[in-house]
Amino acid sequence: MIKDNLQHVHDKITQTAKECDRDPNQIKLIAVSKTKTCSAIESALNAGQCAFGENYVQEGIEKVQYFRQLSLNIPIEWHFIGPLQSNKSKLVAEHFDWVQTVDRLKIAKRLNEQRPDSLLPLNILIQVNISNEQTKSGIMPDELLPLAHEIARLPNLKLRGLMAIPKAETDPNQQRIAFEQMFNLYSTLKQHYPIDTLSMGMSDDMTTAILAGSNMIRIGSAIFGMR
Ligand SMILES: *Cc1c(COP(=O)(O)O)cnc(C)c1O
């Protein structure tokens, strides 16, 4: 079941990449496993999926630790993709490989200080509130360059790019506009920093995101079923 779902998502990536003349191997799939069990993650691992996204610190860490003590041969990559409060930043710095939701310098500085020396630098995406939604996390586009400038100087962090969760639109054209704005921001930032990741697209809008230039999609329900 999970294996079939993964295959279906990969087929969709391949087909969409073809439509816009891109290499499907350059589009990375993050399986969003929030609220799902370790055994569901294991099924995905057995089907070849090895990058996972978690939204909640405690739940995520339990899963990271569970798979660490199994000492599998496959390296698993853990992405933190939920809102991050500063009192939880240490746990994230110690257990995750990526944080996709950095939207203020204070959090970045804490992650930098708390990242253990024994680990590689923590990969960072800056979250942009591209649809300008009051309730959403993320910085406004005009705050991007100053924040990126500060983050790029922190030695235990590695700035990799941008992440966004655009507002869901019923009109695909509207949806496309937000993704394209993100791609433009990404292209601008790339002129200044050696970044390589634009994380956007979820189960319902992955096609539009890929067509607009996303190279990392975060897929939950299309792989693991409804939450
Ligand atoms: C839950 C979540 C996803 C996955 O959403 P689906 O619609 O289930 O694919 C992706 N990104 C973030 C930040 C999420 O919180």
PDBQT file of the ligand as one rigid body, heavy atoms in Angstrom, charges set to zero:
ROOT
HETATM    1  C1  LIG A 301       1.777  18.070   6.724  1.00  0.00    +0.000 C 
HETATM    2  C2  LIG A 301       2.740  18.822   5.905  1.00  0.00    +0.000 A 
HETATM    3  C3  LIG A 301       3.064  18.414   4.600  1.00  0.00    +0.000 A 
HETATM    4  C4  LIG A 301       2.410  17.252   3.892  1.00  0.00    +0.000 C 
HETATM    5  O1  LIG A 301       1.083  17.547   3.584  1.00  0.00    +0.000 OA
HETATM    6  P1  LIG A 301       0.189  16.535   2.687  1.00  0.00    +0.000 P 
HETATM    7  O2  LIG A 301      -0.904  17.400   2.203  1.00  0.00    +0.000 OA
HETATM    8  O3  LIG A 301      -0.257  15.459   3.601  1.00  0.00    +0.000 OA
HETATM    9  O4  LIG A 301       1.053  16.035   1.600  1.00  0.00    +0.000 OA
HETATM   10  C5  LIG A 301       4.034  19.141   3.924  1.00  0.00    +0.000 A 
HETATM   11  N1  LIG A 301       4.657  20.199   4.472  1.00  0.00    +0.000 NA
HETATM   12  C6  LIG A 301       4.369  20.613   5.727  1.00  0.00    +0.000 A 
HETATM   13  C7  LIG A 301       5.086  21.779   6.279  1.00  0.00    +0.000 C 
HETATM   14  C8  LIG A 301       3.402  19.947   6.470  1.00  0.00    +0.000 A 
HETATM   15  O5  LIG A 301       3.109  20.395   7.701  1.00  0.00    +0.000 OA
ENDROOT
TORSDOF 0
